[in-house]
Amino acid sequence: MTTKKKMAFKYRAYPTRSQQTYFDETIHSCWWFYRFVLHHYEDDHKIAKKSYYDEEFSWYENRAYHPYWYRDIPKTKIKRILNKKTGMYEEKIVKNLPRIPNECYILGSPLRHQGTGNTSTYKLLQKIRDFAPQFSRYNLPRNKFTQVNSRYNLPNIPAVVMQEVLERVAHAFDKFWKEGGGYPNYPKERNYRSVTWTSGITIYKEEGLIKLSRMPGLLQIVYHTPIKGVIKRANVSKDILGQYYVSLMCEFAEEPEVLSGKGVVGIDMNIKAIDFSTRSFITLSTGEKIDIPRWYTEATEKLTKIQHAISKCSPGSDEWRKHNRHLKHLYENVSNKKKNWLNCLTARLSREFEYVVIEDLDLTTFHKKRKNPEEVPDMQLAGERGVRKAWTETPFGEFKRQLGYKMGGRLIAVNPAYTSQTCNKCGYRNTELTLADRVWKCPKCGSELDRDVNAAVNIRGDGLAFINGLIKKQEEKNG
């Protein structure tokens, strides 16, 4: 039985002058439209929040009895409000409206944003495309870039591109309502750098050209990797240096993989040992240790010199622009080195081994500052600034992400508990082991063990047990 798989292919694009102008205007208009739709969503959220407060909480305000959940919620809060006369922010005490529970939005977003009725976002999109100059005067909050003549190209943007903007806003609010994420923010113009086509995409492979609907002419790309299957989406992005890229999301049929336990390797990520004294990135169960280069540390002297030169220039001058572009090139160079090194490493692991077993770690806690060492365990937070900087320089999260999409179902994550303390020969657990003990001797069997290699072997053993369980299930299913 074949399964559907999606894969993205990214290519460098070289647009003409007219195509650059078209992409820049499209990105700018989609950024404005994102803020416009987000403002309407925000109105719905404020109305629903106030009605929920009036219905659920006003009944208890003048009562002697208050339930426990009502007493725990603060009734007022201090809010900073801008005084338009003085131009200064003033602190005022206002009512604290509680968070709306998920039950109020069963479908994730308000009904008028689900695509039905005259007040849906798709009707809003149609009105904006028909009356672009009129809607460009819409007063968005704190948006000084809204000008009358800057959105006349809205009717020239394909509807599928602007519909994808609606999907971005809906996805942001779904994460807020359903997954408990933060409230969506108004993006800055410099941070909104991409637009997406979901249809009207034609590629000419031999010539290295792409045709997008309503885009003038054909877009030249560096077609270095052949695509697979059918193109579903095309994302055009622009980086900080003004370079353009096209990412093609393709869908194709993939044959199911035959499970076997051969070629399994365990990987121990040396997160707790990363500092300036050791650069061991990962350790394989085969005994190989892979060190990571110090890209940002090597470029620190150049970065300091350029940033010092920028601080001496007046902002906006020719010298300031020259040094600023030099700084962006240096950051781009370091980023490209890191991506190339990671891609080579993950590609090698996916080719040499049939299964890769890694630790299932929450990497977000490792970059936090340790304010009170007694509250959080010492092993979870960075203690000194140098260690945090070394951790930031080591892309463990990107390593897991690249392994995930290159290995697919052949990447297995196991519980990392006690993998360093347990002897892989006899199973004895040494609870007195400290982080400084990089090599230790097992008191039970007398084996001399390298801490990282021992952890990688234990991780491989846990992965083998999981794989054997999958093989048994497949054999029982096949009968």
SEPA-449897 format. One record per residue (C-alpha): residue number from 1; residue in one letter; x, y, z. Coordinates in nm, 2 decimals, padded with zeros to 4 digits. Example, Ala and Ser with C-alpha at 12.3 -4.5 7.8 and 13.67 -1.06 7.14 Angstrom:
<nodes>
- nr / rest / xx / yy / zz
- 1 / A / 01.23 / -00.45 / 00.78
- 2 / S / 01.37 / -00.11 / 00.71
</nodes>
This chain:
<nodes>
- nr / rest / xx / yy / zz
- 1 / M / 00.00 / 00.00 / 00.00
- 2 / T / 00.14 / 00.33 / -00.11
- 3 / T / 00.13 / 00.64 / 00.11
- 4 / K / 00.14 / 01.01 / 00.03
- 5 / K / 00.45 / 01.20 / 00.12
- 6 / K / 00.53 / 01.57 / 00.10
- 7 / M / 00.87 / 01.72 / 00.04
- 8 / A / 01.00 / 02.07 / -00.02
- 9 / F / 01.26 / 02.17 / -00.28
- 10 / K / 01.43 / 02.51 / -00.24
- 11 / Y / 01.60 / 02.69 / -00.54
- 12 / R / 01.78 / 03.02 / -00.58
- 13 / A / 01.58 / 03.26 / -00.80
- 14 / Y / 01.70 / 03.54 / -01.02
- 15 / P / 01.41 / 03.77 / -01.10
- 16 / T / 01.42 / 04.05 / -01.35
- 17 / R / 01.37 / 04.42 / -01.24
- 18 / S / 00.99 / 04.40 / -01.31
- 19 / Q / 00.96 / 04.07 / -01.13
- 20 / Q / 01.15 / 04.21 / -00.83
- 21 / T / 00.91 / 04.51 / -00.82
- 22 / Y / 00.61 / 04.27 / -00.85
- 23 / F / 00.73 / 04.05 / -00.56
- 24 / D / 00.81 / 04.34 / -00.34
- 25 / E / 00.47 / 04.50 / -00.39
- 26 / T / 00.30 / 04.17 / -00.34
- 27 / I / 00.48 / 04.10 / -00.01
- 28 / H / 00.41 / 04.45 / 00.11
- 29 / S / 00.04 / 04.42 / 00.02
- 30 / C / 00.01 / 04.08 / 00.18
- 31 / W / 00.18 / 04.21 / 00.50
- 32 / W / -00.08 / 04.49 / 00.51
- 33 / F / -00.37 / 04.25 / 00.44
- 34 / Y / -00.24 / 04.02 / 00.73
- 35 / R / -00.26 / 04.31 / 00.97
- 36 / F / -00.60 / 04.41 / 00.83
- 37 / V / -00.75 / 04.07 / 00.89
- 38 / L / -00.58 / 04.04 / 01.22
- 39 / H / -00.75 / 04.36 / 01.33
- 40 / H / -01.09 / 04.21 / 01.25
- 41 / Y / -01.01 / 03.90 / 01.44
- 42 / E / -00.91 / 04.11 / 01.73
- 43 / D / -01.24 / 04.29 / 01.73
- 44 / D / -01.42 / 03.96 / 01.75
- 45 / H / -01.20 / 03.84 / 02.03
- 46 / K / -01.26 / 04.16 / 02.24
- 47 / I / -01.64 / 04.14 / 02.19
- 48 / A / -01.64 / 03.77 / 02.28
- 49 / K / -01.42 / 03.84 / 02.58
- 50 / K / -01.64 / 04.11 / 02.72
- 51 / S / -01.96 / 03.91 / 02.66
- 52 / Y / -01.81 / 03.61 / 02.84
- 53 / Y / -01.71 / 03.84 / 03.13
- 54 / D / -02.06 / 03.98 / 03.15
- 55 / E / -02.23 / 03.65 / 03.14
- 56 / E / -02.01 / 03.44 / 03.36
- 57 / F / -01.85 / 03.68 / 03.61
- 58 / S / -02.09 / 03.97 / 03.66
- 59 / W / -02.34 / 03.74 / 03.85
- 60 / Y / -02.08 / 03.69 / 04.13
- 61 / E / -01.97 / 04.05 / 04.16
- 62 / N / -02.23 / 04.16 / 04.42
- 63 / R / -02.27 / 03.83 / 04.59
- 64 / A / -02.13 / 03.72 / 04.93
- 65 / Y / -02.04 / 03.37 / 04.80
- 66 / H / -01.76 / 03.34 / 04.55
- 67 / P / -01.64 / 03.01 / 04.41
- 68 / Y / -01.27 / 02.92 / 04.44
- 69 / W / -01.20 / 02.97 / 04.07
- 70 / Y / -01.35 / 03.32 / 04.09
- 71 / R / -01.15 / 03.42 / 04.39
- 72 / D / -00.82 / 03.32 / 04.22
- 73 / I / -00.87 / 03.56 / 03.93
- 74 / P / -00.75 / 03.92 / 03.98
- 75 / K / -01.04 / 04.16 / 03.92
- 76 / T / -00.83 / 04.45 / 03.81
- 77 / K / -00.49 / 04.51 / 03.64
- 78 / I / -00.26 / 04.80 / 03.57
- 79 / K / -00.25 / 04.90 / 03.20
- 80 / R / -00.03 / 05.15 / 03.03
- 81 / I / -00.24 / 05.39 / 02.81
- 82 / L / -00.10 / 05.65 / 02.57
- 83 / N / -00.21 / 06.01 / 02.65
- 84 / K / -00.25 / 06.17 / 02.31
- 85 / K / -00.22 / 06.52 / 02.45
- 86 / T / 00.12 / 06.47 / 02.63
- 87 / G / 00.24 / 06.18 / 02.42
- 88 / M / 00.34 / 05.99 / 02.74
- 89 / Y / 00.22 / 05.66 / 02.87
- 90 / E / 00.01 / 05.66 / 03.19
- 91 / E / -00.07 / 05.37 / 03.42
- 92 / K / -00.44 / 05.32 / 03.49
- 93 / I / -00.64 / 05.05 / 03.68
- 94 / V / -00.88 / 04.87 / 03.45
- 95 / K / -01.09 / 04.56 / 03.47
- 96 / N / -00.91 / 04.23 / 03.41
- 97 / L / -01.11 / 04.04 / 03.16
- 98 / P / -01.04 / 03.66 / 03.19
- 99 / R / -00.91 / 03.44 / 02.91
- 100 / I / -01.19 / 03.29 / 02.69
- 101 / P / -01.21 / 02.91 / 02.74
- 102 / N / -01.19 / 02.69 / 02.43
- 103 / E / -01.55 / 02.60 / 02.46
- 104 / C / -01.65 / 02.95 / 02.33
- 105 / Y / -01.48 / 02.88 / 02.00
- 106 / I / -01.57 / 02.52 / 01.91
- 107 / L / -01.44 / 02.56 / 01.55
- 108 / G / -01.13 / 02.74 / 01.66
- 109 / S / -01.22 / 03.08 / 01.51
- 110 / P / -01.54 / 03.29 / 01.50
- 111 / L / -01.81 / 03.18 / 01.26
- 112 / R / -01.78 / 03.48 / 01.05
- 113 / H / -01.42 / 03.38 / 00.97
- 114 / Q / -01.51 / 03.03 / 00.86
- 115 / G / -01.58 / 03.13 / 00.50
- 116 / T / -01.97 / 03.16 / 00.51
- 117 / G / -02.19 / 03.46 / 00.51
- 118 / N / -02.15 / 03.82 / 00.39
- 119 / T / -01.92 / 03.90 / 00.68
- 120 / S / -01.67 / 03.62 / 00.63
- 121 / T / -01.30 / 03.68 / 00.56
- 122 / Y / -01.34 / 03.56 / 00.20
- 123 / K / -01.61 / 03.82 / 00.14
- 124 / L / -01.38 / 04.07 / 00.30
- 125 / L / -01.11 / 03.97 / 00.06
- 126 / Q / -01.34 / 04.02 / -00.23
- 127 / K / -01.44 / 04.37 / -00.12
- 128 / I / -01.07 / 04.47 / -00.07
- 129 / R / -00.98 / 04.35 / -00.41
- 130 / D / -01.27 / 04.54 / -00.57
- 131 / F / -01.22 / 04.87 / -00.37
- 132 / A / -00.84 / 04.87 / -00.30
- 133 / P / -00.80 / 05.26 / -00.28
- 134 / Q / -01.09 / 05.29 / -00.03
- 135 / F / -00.97 / 05.02 / 00.20
- 136 / S / -00.61 / 05.14 / 00.20
- 137 / R / -00.74 / 05.43 / 00.43
- 138 / Y / -00.84 / 05.18 / 00.69
- 139 / N / -00.69 / 05.30 / 01.02
- 140 / L / -00.49 / 05.01 / 01.16
- 141 / P / -00.36 / 05.04 / 01.52
- 142 / R / -00.01 / 05.19 / 01.53
- 143 / N / 00.04 / 05.15 / 01.16
- 144 / K / 00.21 / 05.47 / 01.03
- 145 / F / 00.29 / 05.30 / 00.70
- 146 / T / -00.07 / 05.29 / 00.57
- 147 / Q / -00.09 / 05.52 / 00.27
- 148 / V / -00.36 / 05.58 / 00.02
- 149 / N / -00.16 / 05.51 / -00.30
- 150 / S / 00.04 / 05.21 / -00.17
- 151 / R / -00.22 / 04.94 / -00.23
- 152 / Y / -00.34 / 05.00 / -00.59
- 153 / N / -00.18 / 04.67 / -00.69
- 154 / L / -00.42 / 04.46 / -00.47
- 155 / P / -00.64 / 04.36 / -00.77
- 156 / N / -00.33 / 04.24 / -00.95
- 157 / I / -00.24 / 03.99 / -00.68
- 158 / P / -00.38 / 03.63 / -00.73
- 159 / A / -00.67 / 03.54 / -00.50
- 160 / V / -00.49 / 03.22 / -00.40
- 161 / V / -00.20 / 03.43 / -00.26
- 162 / M / -00.43 / 03.64 / -00.04
- 163 / Q / -00.63 / 03.34 / 00.06
- 164 / E / -00.30 / 03.19 / 00.20
- 165 / V / -00.27 / 03.50 / 00.41
- 166 / L / -00.61 / 03.42 / 00.56
- 167 / E / -00.48 / 03.07 / 00.64
- 168 / R / -00.18 / 03.22 / 00.82
- 169 / V / -00.40 / 03.44 / 01.04
- 170 / A / -00.64 / 03.15 / 01.11
- 171 / H / -00.34 / 02.92 / 01.20
- 172 / A / -00.20 / 03.18 / 01.44
- 173 / F / -00.54 / 03.21 / 01.62
- 174 / D / -00.59 / 02.83 / 01.62
- 175 / K / -00.26 / 02.80 / 01.81
- 176 / F / -00.38 / 03.06 / 02.05
- 177 / W / -00.73 / 02.91 / 02.11
- 178 / K / -00.66 / 02.54 / 02.09
- 179 / E / -00.29 / 02.49 / 02.18
- 180 / G / -00.26 / 02.76 / 02.44
- 181 / G / -00.01 / 02.97 / 02.25
- 182 / G / 00.05 / 03.34 / 02.27
- 183 / Y / -00.19 / 03.60 / 02.13
- 184 / P / -00.10 / 03.68 / 01.76
- 185 / N / 00.11 / 04.00 / 01.71
- 186 / Y / 00.10 / 04.25 / 01.43
- 187 / P / 00.41 / 04.16 / 01.22
- 188 / K / 00.66 / 04.42 / 01.13
- 189 / E / 00.71 / 04.49 / 00.76
- 190 / R / 01.08 / 04.39 / 00.77
- 191 / N / 00.98 / 04.05 / 00.92
- 192 / Y / 00.72 / 03.96 / 00.66
- 193 / R / 00.93 / 03.83 / 00.36
- 194 / S / 00.73 / 03.56 / 00.18
- 195 / V / 00.42 / 03.49 / -00.03
- 196 / T / 00.27 / 03.16 / -00.13
- 197 / W / 00.10 / 03.04 / -00.45
- 198 / T / -00.13 / 02.73 / -00.40
- 199 / S / -00.22 / 02.70 / -00.77
- 200 / G / -00.13 / 02.84 / -01.11
- 201 / I / 00.23 / 02.70 / -01.09
- 202 / T / 00.41 / 02.57 / -01.40
- 203 / I / 00.77 / 02.46 / -01.41
- 204 / Y / 00.99 / 02.41 / -01.72
- 205 / K / 01.26 / 02.17 / -01.59
- 206 / E / 01.50 / 02.17 / -01.88
- 207 / E / 01.51 / 02.55 / -01.91
- 208 / G / 01.50 / 02.61 / -01.53
- 209 / L / 01.20 / 02.84 / -01.55
- 210 / I / 00.89 / 02.88 / -01.34
- 211 / K / 00.56 / 03.05 / -01.43
- 212 / L / 00.34 / 03.18 / -01.15
- 213 / S / 00.00 / 03.32 / -01.21
- 214 / R / -00.02 / 03.70 / -01.28
- 215 / M / 00.36 / 03.73 / -01.24
- 216 / P / 00.52 / 03.91 / -01.54
- 217 / G / 00.73 / 03.67 / -01.75
- 218 / L / 00.91 / 03.35 / -01.64
- 219 / L / 01.12 / 03.33 / -01.33
- 220 / Q / 01.47 / 03.20 / -01.37
- 221 / I / 01.59 / 02.95 / -01.10
- 222 / V / 01.89 / 02.73 / -01.04
- 223 / Y / 01.73 / 02.39 / -01.10
- 224 / H / 01.99 / 02.17 / -00.92
- 225 / T / 01.76 / 01.90 / -00.77
- 226 / P / 01.48 / 01.73 / -00.97
- 227 / I / 01.14 / 01.75 / -00.80
- 228 / K / 00.92 / 01.45 / -00.72
- 229 / G / 00.55 / 01.42 / -00.78
- 230 / V / 00.30 / 01.70 / -00.82
- 231 / I / 00.37 / 02.07 / -00.71
- 232 / K / 00.11 / 02.18 / -00.45
- 233 / R / 00.26 / 02.51 / -00.33
- 234 / A / 00.52 / 02.76 / -00.44
- 235 / N / 00.67 / 02.99 / -00.17
- 236 / V / 00.87 / 03.30 / -00.29
- 237 / S / 01.08 / 03.44 / -00.01
- 238 / K / 01.34 / 03.72 / 00.02
- 239 / D / 01.63 / 03.72 / 00.27
- 240 / I / 01.80 / 04.01 / 00.45
- 241 / L / 02.05 / 04.05 / 00.16
- 242 / G / 01.77 / 04.09 / -00.10
- 243 / Q / 01.82 / 03.75 / -00.25
- 244 / Y / 01.51 / 03.56 / -00.37
- 245 / Y / 01.43 / 03.19 / -00.32
- 246 / V / 01.15 / 02.96 / -00.44
- 247 / S / 01.04 / 02.66 / -00.23
- 248 / L / 00.82 / 02.40 / -00.41
- 249 / M / 00.61 / 02.18 / -00.19
- 250 / C / 00.56 / 01.85 / -00.38
- 251 / E / 00.34 / 01.55 / -00.30
- 252 / F / 00.43 / 01.20 / -00.43
- 253 / A / 00.35 / 00.84 / -00.36
- 254 / E / 00.59 / 00.64 / -00.15
- 255 / E / 00.62 / 00.27 / -00.11
- 256 / P / 00.61 / 00.14 / 00.25
- 257 / E / 00.95 / 00.06 / 00.40
- 258 / V / 01.04 / -00.30 / 00.50
- 259 / L / 01.13 / -00.30 / 00.87
- 260 / S / 01.45 / -00.47 / 00.98
- 261 / G / 01.69 / -00.43 / 01.27
- 262 / K / 02.01 / -00.40 / 01.07
- 263 / G / 02.22 / -00.08 / 01.06
- 264 / V / 02.09 / 00.08 / 01.39
- 265 / V / 02.30 / 00.35 / 01.55
- 266 / G / 02.24 / 00.53 / 01.88
- 267 / I / 02.33 / 00.90 / 01.91
- 268 / D / 02.41 / 01.08 / 02.24
- 269 / M / 02.38 / 01.46 / 02.20
- 270 / N / 02.64 / 01.62 / 02.43
- 271 / I / 02.43 / 01.91 / 02.54
- 272 / K / 02.54 / 01.92 / 02.90
- 273 / A / 02.91 / 01.90 / 02.81
- 274 / I / 02.91 / 02.17 / 02.55
- 275 / D / 03.14 / 02.46 / 02.65
- 276 / F / 03.45 / 02.63 / 02.52
- 277 / S / 03.67 / 02.35 / 02.65
- 278 / T / 03.50 / 02.07 / 02.45
- 279 / R / 03.33 / 02.09 / 02.11
- 280 / S / 03.20 / 01.73 / 02.10
- 281 / F / 02.86 / 01.77 / 01.92
- 282 / I / 02.73 / 01.41 / 01.91
- 283 / T / 02.87 / 01.07 / 02.00
- 284 / L / 02.77 / 00.76 / 01.80
- 285 / S / 02.73 / 00.41 / 01.95
- 286 / T / 03.01 / 00.30 / 01.72
- 287 / G / 03.25 / 00.50 / 01.93
- 288 / E / 03.29 / 00.79 / 01.69
- 289 / K / 03.28 / 01.15 / 01.83
- 290 / I / 03.19 / 01.43 / 01.60
- 291 / D / 03.31 / 01.78 / 01.69
- 292 / I / 03.14 / 02.09 / 01.58
- 293 / P / 03.32 / 02.40 / 01.44
- 294 / R / 03.31 / 02.73 / 01.62
- 295 / W / 03.17 / 02.95 / 01.34
- 296 / Y / 03.05 / 03.25 / 01.55
- 297 / T / 03.35 / 03.24 / 01.78
- 298 / E / 03.59 / 03.25 / 01.48
- 299 / A / 03.39 / 03.54 / 01.33
- 300 / T / 03.38 / 03.74 / 01.66
- 301 / E / 03.67 / 03.96 / 01.57
- 302 / K / 03.53 / 04.06 / 01.23
- 303 / L / 03.18 / 04.11 / 01.38
- 304 / T / 03.32 / 04.34 / 01.65
- 305 / K / 03.51 / 04.54 / 01.40
- 306 / I / 03.22 / 04.59 / 01.17
- 307 / Q / 02.97 / 04.67 / 01.45
- 308 / H / 03.22 / 04.93 / 01.59
- 309 / A / 03.24 / 05.09 / 01.24
- 310 / I / 02.86 / 05.10 / 01.22
- 311 / S / 02.83 / 05.27 / 01.56
- 312 / K / 03.06 / 05.55 / 01.43
- 313 / C / 02.84 / 05.62 / 01.12
- 314 / S / 02.52 / 05.83 / 01.12
- 315 / P / 02.22 / 05.60 / 01.05
- 316 / G / 02.11 / 05.61 / 00.68
- 317 / S / 02.44 / 05.74 / 00.54
- 318 / D / 02.63 / 05.57 / 00.26
- 319 / E / 02.90 / 05.45 / 00.50
- 320 / W / 02.63 / 05.31 / 00.73
- 321 / R / 02.46 / 05.12 / 00.45
- 322 / K / 02.80 / 04.98 / 00.33
- 323 / H / 02.90 / 04.85 / 00.67
- 324 / N / 02.55 / 04.73 / 00.74
- 325 / R / 02.55 / 04.52 / 00.42
- 326 / H / 02.90 / 04.39 / 00.50
- 327 / L / 02.76 / 04.28 / 00.84
- 328 / K / 02.46 / 04.10 / 00.68
- 329 / H / 02.70 / 03.92 / 00.44
- 330 / L / 02.91 / 03.80 / 00.73
- 331 / Y / 02.61 / 03.67 / 00.92
- 332 / E / 02.48 / 03.50 / 00.60
- 333 / N / 02.83 / 03.34 / 00.55
- 334 / V / 02.83 / 03.20 / 00.90
- 335 / S / 02.47 / 03.07 / 00.86
- 336 / N / 02.55 / 02.90 / 00.53
- 337 / K / 02.85 / 02.73 / 00.68
- 338 / K / 02.64 / 02.59 / 00.96
- 339 / K / 02.36 / 02.48 / 00.73
- 340 / N / 02.61 / 02.31 / 00.49
- 341 / W / 02.79 / 02.13 / 00.78
- 342 / L / 02.45 / 02.01 / 00.92
- 343 / N / 02.32 / 01.89 / 00.59
- 344 / C / 02.64 / 01.69 / 00.51
- 345 / L / 02.63 / 01.53 / 00.86
- 346 / T / 02.26 / 01.44 / 00.85
- 347 / A / 02.28 / 01.32 / 00.49
- 348 / R / 02.57 / 01.09 / 00.58
- 349 / L / 02.38 / 00.94 / 00.88
- 350 / S / 02.07 / 00.88 / 00.67
- 351 / R / 02.28 / 00.70 / 00.40
- 352 / E / 02.50 / 00.49 / 00.63
- 353 / F / 02.23 / 00.37 / 00.88
- 354 / E / 01.89 / 00.22 / 00.83
- 355 / Y / 01.76 / 00.35 / 01.18
- 356 / V / 01.89 / 00.63 / 01.39
- 357 / V / 01.80 / 00.65 / 01.76
- 358 / I / 01.82 / 00.98 / 01.95
- 359 / E / 01.72 / 01.12 / 02.28
- 360 / D / 01.38 / 01.27 / 02.32
- 361 / L / 01.48 / 01.60 / 02.48
- 362 / D / 01.30 / 01.93 / 02.53
- 363 / L / 01.57 / 02.17 / 02.40
- 364 / T / 01.39 / 02.49 / 02.49
- 365 / T / 01.49 / 02.48 / 02.86
- 366 / F / 01.86 / 02.47 / 02.79
- 367 / H / 01.88 / 02.83 / 02.68
- 368 / K / 01.71 / 02.99 / 02.98
- 369 / K / 01.91 / 03.19 / 03.23
- 370 / R / 01.94 / 03.04 / 03.58
- 371 / K / 01.80 / 03.31 / 03.82
- 372 / N / 01.76 / 03.08 / 04.12
- 373 / P / 01.96 / 02.76 / 04.10
- 374 / E / 01.76 / 02.61 / 04.39
- 375 / E / 01.43 / 02.63 / 04.20
- 376 / V / 01.53 / 02.44 / 03.88
- 377 / P / 01.77 / 02.14 / 03.86
- 378 / D / 02.13 / 02.24 / 03.77
- 379 / M / 02.13 / 02.00 / 03.47
- 380 / Q / 01.84 / 02.18 / 03.29
- 381 / L / 01.96 / 02.54 / 03.28
- 382 / A / 02.27 / 02.71 / 03.16
- 383 / G / 02.48 / 02.84 / 03.45
- 384 / E / 02.73 / 03.08 / 03.30
- 385 / R / 02.71 / 03.31 / 03.00
- 386 / G / 02.99 / 03.13 / 02.81
- 387 / V / 02.81 / 02.80 / 02.84
- 388 / R / 02.48 / 02.95 / 02.71
- 389 / K / 02.67 / 03.11 / 02.42
- 390 / A / 02.83 / 02.77 / 02.34
- 391 / W / 02.49 / 02.60 / 02.35
- 392 / T / 02.34 / 02.87 / 02.12
- 393 / E / 02.62 / 02.81 / 01.87
- 394 / T / 02.54 / 02.44 / 01.86
- 395 / P / 02.22 / 02.38 / 01.65
- 396 / F / 02.08 / 02.07 / 01.82
- 397 / G / 01.72 / 02.16 / 01.73
- 398 / E / 01.81 / 02.20 / 01.36
- 399 / F / 02.00 / 01.87 / 01.38
- 400 / K / 01.69 / 01.69 / 01.50
- 401 / R / 01.47 / 01.86 / 01.24
- 402 / Q / 01.69 / 01.77 / 00.95
- 403 / L / 01.72 / 01.41 / 01.07
- 404 / G / 01.35 / 01.40 / 01.11
- 405 / Y / 01.26 / 01.48 / 00.75
- 406 / K / 01.55 / 01.29 / 00.60
- 407 / M / 01.50 / 00.97 / 00.79
- 408 / G / 01.12 / 00.99 / 00.81
- 409 / G / 00.99 / 00.69 / 01.01
- 410 / R / 01.34 / 00.56 / 01.05
- 411 / L / 01.42 / 00.81 / 01.32
- 412 / I / 01.33 / 00.69 / 01.68
- 413 / A / 01.33 / 00.90 / 01.99
- 414 / V / 01.37 / 00.73 / 02.33
- 415 / N / 01.37 / 00.84 / 02.69
- 416 / P / 01.72 / 00.97 / 02.79
- 417 / A / 01.68 / 00.90 / 03.16
- 418 / Y / 01.98 / 00.72 / 03.32
- 419 / T / 02.15 / 00.64 / 02.98
- 420 / S / 02.48 / 00.79 / 03.11
- 421 / Q / 02.47 / 00.63 / 03.45
- 422 / T / 02.38 / 00.27 / 03.34
- 423 / C / 02.65 / 00.03 / 03.24
- 424 / N / 02.59 / -00.12 / 02.90
- 425 / K / 02.76 / -00.44 / 03.00
- 426 / C / 02.59 / -00.55 / 03.32
- 427 / G / 02.31 / -00.29 / 03.37
- 428 / Y / 02.45 / -00.15 / 03.69
- 429 / R / 02.33 / 00.21 / 03.77
- 430 / N / 02.59 / 00.44 / 03.91
- 431 / T / 02.39 / 00.72 / 04.09
- 432 / E / 02.71 / 00.89 / 04.22
- 433 / L / 02.83 / 00.98 / 03.87
- 434 / T / 02.88 / 01.36 / 03.82
- 435 / L / 02.90 / 01.57 / 03.51
- 436 / A / 03.28 / 01.60 / 03.55
- 437 / D / 03.32 / 01.22 / 03.53
- 438 / R / 03.38 / 01.17 / 03.16
- 439 / V / 03.53 / 00.82 / 03.20
- 440 / W / 03.42 / 00.59 / 03.48
- 441 / K / 03.47 / 00.23 / 03.60
- 442 / C / 03.18 / 00.01 / 03.67
- 443 / P / 03.19 / -00.11 / 04.04
- 444 / K / 03.01 / -00.43 / 03.95
- 445 / C / 03.18 / -00.57 / 03.63
- 446 / G / 03.49 / -00.36 / 03.63
- 447 / S / 03.44 / -00.23 / 03.27
- 448 / E / 03.60 / 00.11 / 03.20
- 449 / L / 03.34 / 00.32 / 03.02
- 450 / D / 03.34 / 00.64 / 02.83
- 451 / R / 03.04 / 00.84 / 02.95
- 452 / D / 02.92 / 00.95 / 02.61
- 453 / V / 02.99 / 00.63 / 02.42
- 454 / N / 02.82 / 00.43 / 02.70
- 455 / A / 02.51 / 00.66 / 02.67
- 456 / A / 02.50 / 00.61 / 02.30
- 457 / V / 02.51 / 00.23 / 02.33
- 458 / N / 02.23 / 00.24 / 02.59
- 459 / I / 02.02 / 00.46 / 02.36
- 460 / R / 02.08 / 00.22 / 02.07
- 461 / G / 01.96 / -00.07 / 02.30
- 462 / D / 01.64 / 00.11 / 02.38
- 463 / G / 01.59 / 00.18 / 02.01
- 464 / L / 01.65 / -00.19 / 01.92
- 465 / A / 01.38 / -00.30 / 02.17
- 466 / F / 01.13 / -00.06 / 02.00
- 467 / I / 01.22 / -00.18 / 01.65
- 468 / N / 01.18 / -00.54 / 01.75
- 469 / G / 00.84 / -00.46 / 01.88
- 470 / L / 00.74 / -00.30 / 01.55
- 471 / I / 00.88 / -00.61 / 01.36
- 472 / K / 00.67 / -00.84 / 01.57
- 473 / K / 00.35 / -00.64 / 01.51
- 474 / Q / 00.42 / -00.64 / 01.13
- 475 / E / 00.47 / -01.02 / 01.13
- 476 / E / 00.15 / -01.07 / 01.33
- 477 / K / -00.04 / -00.84 / 01.09
- 478 / N / 00.09 / -01.02 / 00.78
- 479 / G / 00.00 / -01.35 / 00.94
</nodes>
